[in-house]
Amino acid sequence: MTTTKVGPTIDGPGAGDLAVAGAEVDAEELGQILATTEEFIRTKVIPREQEIADGNEIPADLRQAARDLGLFGFAIPQQWGGLGLDLAQEVRLAEVLGYTSLALRSMFGTNNGIAGQVLVQFGTDEQKRTWLEKIASGEVVASFALTEDGAGSNPAGLRTKAVADGDEWVLTGEKRYITNAPTADLFVVFARYRDADSDGPGIAVFLVPADAEGVSVAPADKKMGQEGSLTATVHLDEVRVSAEALVGGDADVGYRAAMTILARGRIHIAAVAVGQAQRALDESVTSAAVSTQGGTPVGSNQAVQAMIADMATQVMAGRTIVREAARQWVAETDRRIAPSMAKLFCTEMLGTVADTAVQVHGGAGYMRGVVVERIFRDARLLRLYEGTSEIQRLIIGGGLVKQAARRLQ
């Protein structure tokens, strides 16, 4: 297995470019975090990628090492025991994490992203005190329970019900394809508490412990790829939770929370796609340099060189767009269209690069145990979750048209 050094992450325009006023992590600290994580990926994880795939799980020692590095809380504020990276800094780390088996990042991705950020941005002080330190340390695995039949990229179609009963809420429904559900300690559950109307979609968010009565998790799904990242269906059968479980203490927070956190997550996934594309490129360059056809290195073929040139150019373009989208998020200049642009471009780019990587490898690229074969399968999911490519196009196109209409009024 190739153990090429992780692609450009720390060099180039410096980490200091991402240290903005008020950031919890300065340039030097960010550089240390990136370097330490890169060393962990290169020396500890990459040599065991096949073990992860064959066993369909992250080995316990790697899970503990990730905890020790603070990776379960890299985006959680330092106040709650996390590393405190802002999104512009986080995408640099996501590129490093994306360089290896995507199951590793998935193990702690929900703690930092679509589950943990709901609490960071919308939770009450008491909810933060109760959960965030445990989430940041990895003691608690938080899982984002939004998707269900008929409601995936667009949460407005939710059918899971939340009914107020005195000082409690009763939740009933079924969630599908929930990442980390088999190992979760806490579910961040989205449920409809009233019909949608002119006042809003009527969606609330609840904190539901995995051991609550009425919660059950089906066997792990069997997926095309991403072995080691577990998803499953979650059943909610008249699950009772207290009023304190309502995120933000306000039922109307839910839909806004979903839209905000999904948009933020799209930039993160775009950065992961860049890291995975860099790996596919590096594997292809190495293969072209050492593999021969008729005694001649495959890489001496101009057609192969052209494919590698296209891959490298696409990776650079992806890296540029995701870092710009993250910069705009932190600056609060665009938190809707730019995230969708980054997610659309980078995940589609990864699909193209992964396909080309298999082509550069020839027949070997179709064989199990070859890195680019795994990347080809793993990459396909990134165009589906956190909002499909089709949904991103609707957000981008519709958003631009609305902006133009407002300007012309």
C-alpha positions in Angstrom: 0.0 0.0 0.0 1.3 3.4 -0.9 2.1 5.7 2.0 2.7 8.9 0.1 3.0 11.9 2.3 -0.3 13.6 2.8 -0.8 16.2 0.0 -0.6 20.0 0.4 -2.2 20.9 3.7 0.2 23.0 5.8 2.4 24.6 3.1 1.3 27.1 0.5 -0.5 30.2 1.8 0.2 29.8 5.5 -1.9 28.7 8.4 -1.6 32.3 9.6 -3.8 33.4 6.8 -6.7 31.6 8.6 -6.1 33.2 12.0 -8.8 35.8 12.2 -9.6 38.3 14.9 -11.2 36.6 17.9 -10.2 33.1 16.8 -9.5 30.6 19.6 -6.6 29.0 17.7 -3.7 31.1 16.5 -1.5 30.3 13.5 1.1 28.4 15.4 -1.4 26.3 17.2 -3.2 25.5 14.0 0.1 24.4 12.4 0.8 22.1 15.3 -2.7 20.5 15.1 -2.4 19.9 11.3 1.1 18.5 11.6 0.2 16.2 14.5 -2.9 14.9 12.7 -1.0 14.5 9.4 1.6 12.4 11.2 -1.2 10.3 12.8 -2.9 9.7 9.5 0.3 8.9 7.6 1.9 6.5 10.2 -1.0 5.0 12.1 -4.1 5.0 9.9 -3.0 4.6 6.3 -1.1 1.3 7.1 -4.3 -0.1 8.6 -6.8 1.0 6.0 -7.4 -2.5 4.7 -7.9 -3.7 8.3 -10.6 -1.1 8.7 -12.3 -2.1 5.5 -12.1 -5.9 6.2 -13.3 -5.5 9.8 -15.9 -2.9 9.0 -14.9 -0.9 12.1 -12.3 1.4 13.4 -9.9 -0.5 15.7 -10.2 0.5 19.4 -6.7 1.8 19.6 -7.2 4.2 16.7 -10.4 5.4 18.2 -8.6 6.1 21.5 -5.8 7.8 19.6 -8.3 10.0 17.9 -9.7 10.9 21.3 -6.3 11.7 22.7 -5.6 14.1 19.7 -8.8 15.9 20.5 -10.4 15.0 17.1 -13.8 14.2 18.7 -14.0 17.9 19.5 -11.9 19.8 17.0 -14.8 22.2 16.2 -16.2 22.4 19.7 -15.2 25.6 21.5 -12.4 25.4 24.0 -14.8 26.5 26.7 -16.3 23.0 26.5 -13.1 21.1 26.1 -12.7 21.2 22.3 -9.9 22.4 20.1 -11.9 25.4 19.1 -11.2 25.5 15.3 -13.3 27.9 13.3 -14.6 26.7 10.0 -11.8 28.3 7.9 -9.3 26.3 10.1 -11.5 23.2 10.2 -11.4 22.7 6.5 -7.6 22.5 6.6 -8.0 19.7 9.1 -10.8 18.1 7.0 -8.5 17.9 4.0 -5.9 16.0 6.1 -8.6 13.6 7.5 -10.0 13.1 4.0 -6.7 11.7 2.8 -7.4 8.3 4.4 -10.3 6.0 4.9 -13.4 8.2 5.2 -14.7 5.9 8.0 -12.1 7.5 10.4 -13.5 11.0 10.0 -17.0 9.7 10.1 -16.4 8.3 13.5 -16.1 11.7 15.1 -17.6 13.8 12.3 -21.1 14.1 13.8 -19.7 15.1 17.2 -18.0 18.1 15.6 -20.5 18.8 12.8 -24.2 18.3 12.2 -24.9 16.9 15.7 -22.5 18.8 17.9 -22.9 22.2 16.1 -26.7 22.1 16.8 -25.8 22.3 20.5 -23.0 24.8 20.0 -25.1 27.2 18.1 -28.6 26.6 19.3 -28.5 24.8 22.7 -29.4 26.3 26.0 -26.7 26.9 28.5 -27.8 23.9 30.5 -27.8 21.7 27.4 -24.3 22.8 26.6 -23.1 22.1 30.2 -24.7 18.7 30.1 -23.4 17.4 26.8 -20.7 19.4 25.1 -17.7 18.4 27.2 -18.6 14.7 26.9 -19.0 15.2 23.1 -15.7 16.9 22.8 -13.8 14.2 24.7 -15.5 11.4 22.8 -17.1 10.0 25.9 -20.4 10.6 24.1 -21.0 9.9 20.4 -23.7 12.2 19.1 -25.8 11.3 16.1 -27.8 13.6 13.8 -31.2 12.0 13.3 -32.8 14.0 10.5 -33.2 11.8 7.4 -36.2 9.5 6.9 -38.2 8.1 4.0 -39.5 11.1 2.1 -37.3 13.6 3.9 -33.6 13.7 3.2 -32.0 16.7 1.5 -35.1 18.7 2.2 -36.2 18.5 5.9 -39.6 20.0 5.1 -41.0 16.6 4.4 -40.4 15.2 7.9 -43.1 12.8 9.2 -41.6 12.0 12.7 -44.1 13.4 15.2 -43.5 15.3 18.5 -46.6 15.7 20.7 -46.6 17.8 23.8 -47.9 16.0 26.9 -47.7 18.1 30.0 -44.1 18.8 30.8 -42.9 16.1 28.3 -42.8 15.5 24.6 -43.6 12.2 23.0 -41.7 11.3 19.8 -42.8 8.7 17.3 -41.2 7.9 13.9 -38.4 6.3 12.0 -35.0 7.7 10.9 -33.0 6.2 8.1 -29.3 6.0 7.2 -28.3 7.6 10.5 -24.5 7.8 10.8 -23.0 6.3 14.0 -26.5 5.1 15.1 -25.2 1.7 16.3 -22.6 3.3 18.6 -24.5 6.6 19.5 -25.1 7.7 23.0 -27.2 10.7 22.0 -29.5 11.3 19.1 -30.2 14.8 17.9 -33.8 14.2 16.6 -35.7 16.4 14.3 -39.5 16.0 14.5 -42.7 17.8 13.4 -44.7 19.2 16.3 -47.3 21.0 14.1 -48.3 21.2 10.4 -46.3 23.7 8.3 -48.0 27.0 7.8 -47.1 30.6 7.1 -45.3 30.9 10.4 -42.9 28.1 9.5 -42.4 24.4 8.9 -43.3 23.3 12.5 -40.1 21.3 13.1 -38.4 21.0 16.5 -35.2 19.4 17.6 -34.8 17.2 20.7 -31.9 15.6 22.6 -32.7 11.9 23.0 -30.4 9.6 24.9 -29.8 6.3 23.1 -30.9 4.4 26.1 -34.3 6.1 26.4 -37.3 3.8 26.5 -38.8 3.4 23.1 -35.5 4.0 21.2 -34.3 1.0 19.1 -31.6 0.8 16.5 -31.8 -1.7 13.6 -28.7 -3.8 12.5 -26.1 -1.7 10.6 -26.8 -1.0 7.0 -24.8 -2.9 4.3 -23.4 -0.2 2.0 -21.6 0.1 -1.3 -18.5 1.5 0.4 -17.2 3.4 3.4 -16.7 0.2 5.4 -16.0 1.0 9.0 -18.6 3.9 9.0 -21.8 2.5 10.5 -25.3 3.7 9.6 -28.6 2.3 10.6 -32.3 2.9 11.0 -33.5 4.4 14.3 -37.0 3.6 15.6 -38.8 6.0 18.0 -41.8 4.3 19.6 -43.5 6.9 21.8 -40.3 8.0 23.3 -40.8 10.4 26.2 -38.4 13.2 26.8 -38.6 16.2 29.2 -39.1 19.8 28.2 -35.3 20.3 28.9 -34.7 18.0 25.9 -36.1 20.6 23.5 -33.0 22.3 21.8 -32.9 26.0 22.6 -36.0 25.7 24.7 -37.9 26.8 21.7 -39.9 24.5 19.3 -39.4 26.8 16.4 -35.6 26.6 16.5 -35.6 23.3 14.7 -35.8 24.1 11.0 -33.5 27.0 11.3 -31.0 24.8 13.1 -31.3 22.1 10.4 -30.7 24.5 7.6 -27.8 26.3 9.3 -26.0 23.2 10.3 -26.5 21.4 7.0 -25.0 24.5 5.2 -22.0 24.5 7.5 -21.5 20.7 7.0 -21.5 21.1 3.3 -18.3 23.1 3.4 -16.7 20.5 5.7 -17.7 17.6 3.3 -16.3 19.6 0.4 -12.9 19.8 2.2 -13.0 16.0 2.9 -13.6 15.5 -0.8 -10.5 17.6 -1.6 -8.4 15.4 0.7 -9.7 12.2 -0.8 -9.1 13.5 -4.3 -5.6 14.4 -3.3 -5.0 10.8 -2.2 -6.4 9.5 -5.5 -4.1 11.8 -7.4 -1.1 10.8 -5.4 -1.8 7.1 -5.8 -2.2 7.7 -9.5 1.1 9.6 -9.9 2.9 6.9 -8.0 1.3 4.1 -10.0 2.1 5.9 -13.3 5.8 6.3 -12.2 6.4 2.7 -11.2 4.0 0.6 -13.3 5.2 -0.5 -16.7 3.6 -1.5 -20.0 5.9 -3.3 -22.4 8.9 -2.3 -20.3 8.0 1.4 -20.4 6.6 3.4 -17.4 2.9 4.0 -17.9 3.5 7.6 -16.9 5.6 8.2 -20.0 2.4 7.9 -22.1 1.2 11.4 -22.9 -2.4 10.3 -22.6 -1.8 9.3 -19.0 0.1 12.5 -18.3 -2.9 14.4 -19.6 -5.3 12.6 -17.2 -3.0 13.3 -14.3 -2.8 17.0 -15.3 -6.6 17.2 -15.3 -6.8 15.5 -11.9 -4.2 17.8 -10.4 -5.9 20.9 -11.8 -9.3 19.8 -10.5 -7.9 19.1 -7.0 -6.3 22.6 -6.9 -9.6 24.2 -8.0 -11.5 22.3 -5.3 -9.0 23.3 -2.6 -9.4 26.9 -3.6 -13.2 27.0 -3.7 -13.6 25.2 -0.3 -11.2 27.5 1.5 -12.9 30.5 0.0 -16.4 29.2 1.0 -15.1 28.7 4.5 -13.6 32.2 4.6 -17.0 33.6 3.6 -18.7 31.5 6.3 -16.4 32.8 9.0 -16.8 36.4 7.7 -20.6 35.9 7.6 -20.8 37.2 4.0 -22.3 34.0 2.5 -23.7 31.1 4.5 -26.1 29.7 1.9 -24.9 29.8 -1.7 -21.1 29.5 -1.2 -21.5 26.3 0.9 -23.6 24.7 -1.8 -21.1 25.7 -4.5 -18.3 24.2 -2.6 -20.2 21.0 -1.8 -21.4 20.6 -5.4 -18.1 21.3 -7.1 -15.8 19.4 -4.7 -17.9 16.2 -4.4 -18.5 16.0 -8.2 -14.8 16.8 -8.7 -13.9 13.8 -6.5 -16.2 11.5 -8.4 -14.4 12.5 -11.7 -10.9 12.2 -10.1 -11.7 8.9 -8.5 -12.9 7.5 -11.9 -9.8 8.8 -13.7 -7.6 7.3 -11.0 -9.0 3.8 -11.7 -8.4 4.4 -15.4 -4.8 5.4 -14.7 -4.3 2.2 -12.7 -5.8 0.1 -15.5 -7.1 -3.3 -14.5 -5.4 -3.1 -11.1 -7.6 -0.2 -10.3 -10.6 -2.5 -10.3 -9.2 -4.9 -7.8 -10.2 -5.0 -4.1 -7.3 -4.0 -1.9 -6.1 -1.3 -4.3 -6.6 2.2 -2.7 -8.2 3.8 -5.7 -10.8 1.1 -6.0 -11.9 1.8 -2.4 -11.9 5.5 -3.1 -14.1 5.0 -6.2 -16.7 3.4 -4.0 -16.3 5.6 -0.9 -16.5 8.8 -3.0 -19.9 8.1 -4.4 -21.7 8.8 -1.1 -20.3 12.3 -0.8 -22.6 13.4 -3.7 -25.6 12.2 -1.7 -25.4 13.2 2.0 -25.5 16.7 3.4 -27.8 17.5 0.4 -27.5 15.9 -3.0 -25.9 17.6 -5.9 -29.3 18.2 -7.4 -30.4 20.0 -4.2 -27.2 22.1 -4.3 -28.0 23.2 -7.8 -31.4 24.3 -6.7 -30.0 26.3 -3.8 -27.4 28.0 -6.0 -29.6 28.8 -8.9 -32.6 29.8 -6.9 -30.6 31.9 -4.5 -28.9 33.8 -7.3 -32.2 34.5 -9.0 -33.7 35.7 -5.8 -30.7 38.0 -5.2 -31.2 39.5 -8.7 -34.9 40.0 -8.1 -34.2 41.9 -4.9 -31.7 44.1 -6.5 -34.2 45.0 -9.3 -37.1 45.8 -7.0 
